[in-house]
Amino acid sequence: MSLSNEIIEEMDLLMKFDLSSARVGLKVHSNADPKVIAAAKRLHTKDLVEHEDGGFLTTLGHEAAEHLQAARVILEGVTD
């Protein structure tokens, strides 16, 4: 099973969120790469971010981002 480009773009965007504070969001500007804009809209449709242009993670979005970032640490062999 391979991941679609759309899922990878969504994952990339979720990985950009700073999880150290619930008060840190992410704004996708209208002049951003169209793929990033589309990914943000899909994440909103999936109830992972509050707004179509990003904003704050929802509870589900925060959980998804935590899992993605943890998987990255494991797969890259990063130790803190």
C-alpha distances in whole Angstrom, upper triangle without the diagonal:
4,7,10,13,15,13,13,17,17,16,19,21,21,21,25,26,29,29,32,34,33,36,33,32,30,32,30,33,33,33,30,27,26,22,23,26,23,21,24,24,21,21,25,24,21,24,23,26,30,30,28,30,28,31,30,27,28,27,24,23,25,23,20,21,22,19,18,21,21,17,18,22,20,18,20,23,25,28,31
4,7,9,12,10,10,14,15,14,16,18,19,19,22,24,27,27,30,32,31,34,31,29,27,29,27,29,30,30,26,24,23,19,20,23,20,18,21,22,19,19,23,22,20,23,22,24,28,28,26,27,26,29,28,26,26,27,23,22,24,22,19,20,21,18,16,19,20,16,17,20,19,16,19,22,24,27,29
4,7,8,6,7,10,11,10,12,15,15,16,19,21,24,24,28,29,28,30,28,26,24,25,23,26,26,26,23,20,19,16,17,19,17,14,17,18,15,16,19,19,17,20,18,21,24,24,22,23,22,25,25,22,23,24,20,19,21,20,16,17,19,16,14,17,18,15,15,19,18,16,18,21,23,26,28
4,5,5,6,9,10,11,12,14,15,17,19,21,24,25,29,30,29,30,28,25,23,24,21,24,24,24,21,18,17,13,15,17,14,12,16,16,13,15,18,17,16,19,18,20,23,23,21,21,21,24,24,22,23,24,21,19,22,21,17,18,21,18,16,19,21,18,18,22,22,19,21,24,26,29,31
4,6,5,6,9,10,10,12,14,15,17,19,23,24,28,29,28,29,26,24,21,21,19,21,21,21,17,14,13,10,11,14,12,10,14,15,13,14,17,17,16,19,18,19,22,22,19,19,19,22,23,21,23,24,21,19,21,21,18,18,21,19,16,18,21,18,18,21,22,19,21,24,25,28,30
4,5,5,6,9,10,11,12,14,16,18,21,22,26,27,25,27,24,21,19,19,16,19,19,19,16,13,12,8,10,11,9,7,11,11,9,10,14,13,13,16,15,16,19,18,16,16,16,19,20,19,20,22,19,16,19,19,16,16,19,18,15,18,21,19,18,22,23,21,22,26,26,29,30
4,5,5,6,9,10,10,12,15,16,20,20,24,25,23,25,23,20,18,19,17,20,21,21,18,16,15,11,11,13,11,8,11,12,9,10,13,13,12,15,13,15,18,18,16,17,16,19,19,17,18,19,16,14,16,16,12,13,16,15,12,15,17,15,15,19,20,18,20,23,23,26,28
4,5,5,6,9,10,10,13,15,18,19,23,24,23,25,22,20,18,19,17,20,20,21,17,15,14,11,11,14,12,9,12,14,12,12,16,16,15,17,15,16,20,20,18,18,16,19,20,18,19,20,18,15,17,17,13,13,16,14,11,13,16,14,13,17,18,16,17,20,21,24,25
4,5,5,6,9,10,11,14,17,19,22,23,22,23,20,18,15,15,13,16,17,17,13,11,11,7,7,10,9,6,9,11,10,10,14,15,14,16,14,14,18,17,15,14,14,17,18,16,18,20,18,15,17,17,14,13,16,16,13,14,18,16,15,18,20,18,19,22,22,25,26
4,5,5,6,9,10,12,15,16,20,20,19,21,18,15,13,14,13,16,17,18,14,13,12,9,8,10,9,5,7,9,8,7,10,12,11,12,10,11,14,14,13,13,11,14,15,13,15,16,14,11,13,14,11,10,14,14,11,13,16,15,15,18,20,18,19,23,22,25,26
4,5,5,6,9,10,14,14,18,19,19,20,18,16,14,16,15,18,20,20,17,15,16,12,11,13,12,9,10,13,11,9,13,14,13,14,11,12,16,17,16,15,13,16,15,13,15,16,14,11,12,12,9,8,11,10,7,10,12,11,11,14,16,15,16,19,19,21,22
4,6,5,7,10,13,14,18,19,19,20,17,15,13,14,13,16,18,18,14,13,14,11,9,12,12,9,10,14,13,11,15,17,15,17,13,14,17,17,16,15,13,15,16,14,17,18,16,13,14,15,12,10,13,13,9,10,14,13,11,14,16,15,15,19,18,21,22
4,5,5,7,11,13,16,17,16,17,14,12,9,11,10,13,15,16,12,12,13,10,7,10,11,7,7,11,11,9,12,14,14,14,11,11,14,14,13,11,9,12,12,11,14,16,15,11,12,14,11,9,13,14,11,11,15,15,14,16,19,18,18,21,20,23,23
4,5,6,9,10,14,14,14,15,13,11,9,12,12,16,18,19,16,15,16,14,11,13,13,9,9,12,11,9,11,14,12,12,9,9,13,14,13,13,10,11,11,9,11,13,11,8,9,10,8,5,9,10,8,9,12,13,12,15,17,17,17,20,19,21,21
4,6,8,9,13,14,15,16,13,12,11,14,14,17,20,20,17,16,18,15,12,15,16,12,12,16,15,12,15,18,16,16,12,13,16,17,17,16,13,14,13,11,14,15,14,11,10,12,9,6,9,10,7,6,10,11,9,11,14,14,14,17,15,18,18
4,6,9,12,13,14,14,11,10,8,11,11,14,17,18,14,15,17,15,11,14,15,12,12,15,16,13,15,18,17,17,13,13,15,16,16,14,11,12,12,11,15,16,16,12,12,14,12,9,11,13,11,9,13,14,12,14,17,17,17,19,17,19,19
4,6,9,10,10,11,8,7,7,10,12,15,18,19,16,17,19,17,13,15,17,14,12,15,16,13,14,18,16,15,12,10,13,14,15,13,10,10,9,8,12,13,13,10,9,12,11,7,10,12,11,10,13,15,14,15,18,19,18,21,19,20,19
4,6,7,8,9,6,8,9,12,15,18,21,22,19,20,22,21,17,19,20,17,16,19,19,16,17,21,20,18,14,13,15,17,18,16,13,12,10,10,13,14,15,12,10,12,13,9,10,13,12,10,13,16,14,15,18,19,19,20,18,18,17
4,5,7,9,8,9,11,15,17,20,24,25,22,23,25,23,19,21,22,19,17,20,20,16,18,21,19,17,14,13,15,17,19,18,14,13,10,9,12,12,13,11,7,10,11,8,7,11,11,9,11,14,14,14,17,19,19,20,17,18,16
4,7,9,8,11,13,17,20,23,26,27,24,26,28,26,22,24,25,22,20,23,24,20,21,24,22,20,17,16,18,20,22,21,17,15,13,12,14,14,16,14,11,13,14,12,10,14,15,12,14,17,16,16,19,21,20,21,18,18,15
4,5,6,9,12,15,19,21,25,26,24,26,27,26,22,23,25,22,20,22,23,19,20,23,22,19,16,15,16,18,21,19,16,13,10,11,13,13,15,13,10,13,15,13,12,16,17,15,16,20,19,19,22,24,24,25,22,22,19
4,6,8,11,14,17,20,24,26,23,25,26,25,22,22,23,21,18,20,21,17,17,20,19,16,13,12,12,15,18,17,14,11,7,8,9,10,13,11,9,12,14,12,12,16,17,16,18,20,21,21,24,25,26,27,24,24,22
4,6,10,13,16,19,22,24,22,25,26,25,21,21,23,21,18,20,22,18,18,21,21,18,15,13,13,15,18,16,13,10,7,9,11,13,16,14,12,15,17,15,15,19,19,18,20,23,23,23,26,28,28,29,26,26,24
4,7,10,13,16,20,21,19,21,23,22,18,19,21,19,16,19,20,17,17,20,20,17,15,12,12,14,16,14,11,8,7,9,12,13,16,13,11,15,16,13,14,18,17,16,19,21,21,21,24,26,25,27,24,25,22
4,7,10,13,16,18,16,18,19,19,15,15,17,15,12,15,17,14,13,17,17,15,12,9,10,10,13,10,7,5,4,7,10,13,14,11,11,15,15,12,14,18,17,16,19,21,20,22,25,26,25,27,25,26,24
4,7,10,13,14,12,15,16,15,12,12,14,13,10,13,15,12,12,16,16,15,12,9,10,10,11,8,6,5,7,9,12,15,16,12,12,16,15,13,15,18,17,16,20,21,20,21,25,25,24,27,25,26,25
4,6,9,11,10,13,14,14,11,10,13,12,9,12,14,13,12,16,17,16,14,11,11,9,9,6,5,6,9,11,14,18,18,15,16,19,18,16,19,21,20,19,23,24,23,25,28,28,27,30,28,30,29
4,7,8,6,9,10,11,7,6,10,10,7,10,13,12,12,15,17,16,14,11,12,10,9,5,6,8,11,13,16,19,19,16,17,20,19,17,20,22,20,20,24,24,23,25,28,27,27,30,28,31,30
4,5,5,9,10,12,9,8,11,12,10,12,15,15,15,18,20,19,18,15,15,12,11,7,9,11,14,16,19,23,23,20,21,24,22,20,24,26,23,23,27,28,26,28,31,31,30,33,31,34,33
4,6,8,8,11,10,7,11,13,11,12,15,16,15,18,20,20,19,17,17,13,11,8,11,13,17,19,21,25,25,22,23,26,25,23,26,28,26,26,30,30,28,31,34,33,32,36,34,37,36
4,7,8,11,10,9,12,14,13,14,17,18,18,21,23,23,22,19,20,17,14,11,14,16,20,21,24,28,27,24,25,28,26,24,28,29,26,27,30,30,28,31,34,32,32,35,34,36,36
4,6,8,7,7,10,11,11,13,15,16,17,19,21,21,19,17,18,16,13,10,12,15,18,19,22,25,25,21,23,25,23,21,24,26,23,23,27,27,25,27,30,29,28,31,30,33,32
4,5,5,6,9,10,11,13,14,16,17,19,20,21,20,18,20,17,14,12,14,17,20,20,23,26,25,21,23,25,23,21,24,25,22,23,26,26,23,26,29,27,26,30,29,32,32
4,5,5,6,8,10,11,12,14,15,17,18,20,19,17,19,16,13,12,14,17,20,20,23,26,24,21,23,25,23,21,25,26,23,24,27,26,25,28,30,28,28,32,31,34,35
4,5,5,6,9,10,10,12,14,15,16,18,17,16,18,16,13,12,13,17,19,19,21,24,22,19,21,23,20,19,22,22,19,21,24,23,22,25,27,25,25,29,28,32,32
4,5,5,6,9,10,10,12,14,15,16,15,13,16,14,11,9,10,14,16,16,18,21,20,16,18,20,18,16,20,20,17,18,22,21,20,23,25,24,24,27,26,29,30
4,5,5,6,9,10,11,13,14,15,14,13,14,11,8,7,9,12,15,16,18,21,20,17,19,21,19,18,22,22,20,21,25,24,23,26,28,27,27,31,30,32,32
4,5,5,6,9,10,11,12,14,14,13,15,12,9,9,11,14,17,16,18,21,19,16,19,21,18,18,22,22,19,21,25,24,23,26,28,27,27,31,30,33,33
4,5,5,6,9,10,10,12,11,11,13,12,9,9,9,13,15,14,15,18,16,13,16,18,15,14,18,18,16,18,21,20,19,23,24,23,24,27,27,30,30
4,5,5,6,9,10,11,9,8,10,8,6,6,6,9,11,11,13,16,15,12,14,16,14,13,17,18,16,18,21,21,20,23,25,25,25,28,28,30,30
4,5,5,6,9,10,10,9,10,8,5,7,8,11,13,13,14,17,16,13,16,18,16,16,20,21,19,21,24,24,23,27,28,28,28,32,31,33,33
4,5,5,6,9,9,9,11,10,8,10,10,13,14,13,14,16,14,12,15,17,14,15,18,18,17,19,22,21,22,25,26,26,27,30,30,32,32
4,5,5,6,5,6,9,9,8,9,8,11,11,9,10,13,11,8,12,13,11,11,15,15,14,16,19,19,19,22,24,24,25,28,27,29,29
4,5,5,6,5,6,6,5,8,7,10,10,9,9,12,11,9,13,15,13,14,17,18,17,19,22,22,23,25,27,27,28,31,30,32,32
4,5,8,8,9,9,8,11,11,13,14,12,12,14,12,11,15,16,14,16,19,20,19,21,24,24,24,27,29,28,30,33,32,34,34
4,6,8,10,11,10,13,12,14,14,11,10,12,9,9,13,13,11,13,16,16,16,19,21,21,22,25,26,26,27,30,30,32,32
4,6,7,9,10,13,11,12,11,9,7,9,7,7,11,12,11,13,16,16,16,19,21,21,22,25,26,27,28,30,30,31,31
4,7,9,10,12,9,10,9,6,5,7,6,4,7,9,8,9,12,13,13,15,17,18,19,21,23,23,25,27,26,28,27
4,6,8,9,6,6,6,4,5,9,9,6,9,11,11,11,14,15,15,16,19,20,20,23,25,25,26,28,27,29,28
4,7,8,7,6,6,6,6,10,11,9,11,14,14,14,17,19,19,20,22,24,24,26,28,29,30,32,30,32,31
4,5,5,6,8,9,10,14,14,12,14,17,16,16,19,21,20,22,25,25,25,28,30,30,31,33,32,34,33
4,6,8,10,11,12,16,16,13,16,19,17,17,20,22,21,22,25,26,25,28,30,30,31,33,32,34,34
4,6,10,11,13,17,17,14,16,19,18,17,20,22,20,21,25,25,24,27,30,29,29,32,31,33,32
4,6,8,10,14,14,11,13,16,15,13,17,19,17,18,21,22,22,24,26,26,27,29,28,30,29
4,7,9,13,14,11,12,16,15,14,17,19,18,19,22,23,23,25,27,28,28,30,28,30,28
4,6,9,11,9,9,13,13,12,14,17,17,17,19,21,21,23,25,26,27,29,27,28,26
4,6,8,5,5,9,9,9,11,14,14,14,17,18,19,20,23,24,24,26,25,26,25
4,5,5,6,9,10,10,12,14,15,16,18,20,21,22,24,25,27,28,27,28,27
4,5,5,6,9,10,11,13,14,15,17,19,20,21,23,24,26,27,26,26,25
4,5,5,6,9,10,11,12,14,15,17,18,20,21,22,24,26,25,26,25
4,5,5,6,8,10,10,12,14,15,16,18,20,21,22,24,23,24,24
4,5,5,6,9,10,10,12,14,15,17,18,20,21,22,21,22,21
4,5,5,6,9,10,11,12,14,16,17,18,20,21,20,21,21
4,5,5,6,9,10,11,12,14,15,16,18,20,19,21,21
4,5,5,6,8,10,10,12,14,15,16,18,17,19,18
4,5,5,6,9,10,11,12,14,15,17,15,16,16
4,5,5,6,9,10,11,12,14,15,15,16,17
4,5,5,6,9,10,10,12,14,14,16,17
4,5,5,6,9,10,11,12,11,13,13
4,5,5,6,9,10,11,10,11,12
4,5,5,6,8,10,10,12,14
4,5,5,6,8,8,11,13
4,6,5,6,5,7,9
4,6,5,7,8,11
4,5,8,11,14
4,5,9,12
4,6,10
4,7
4
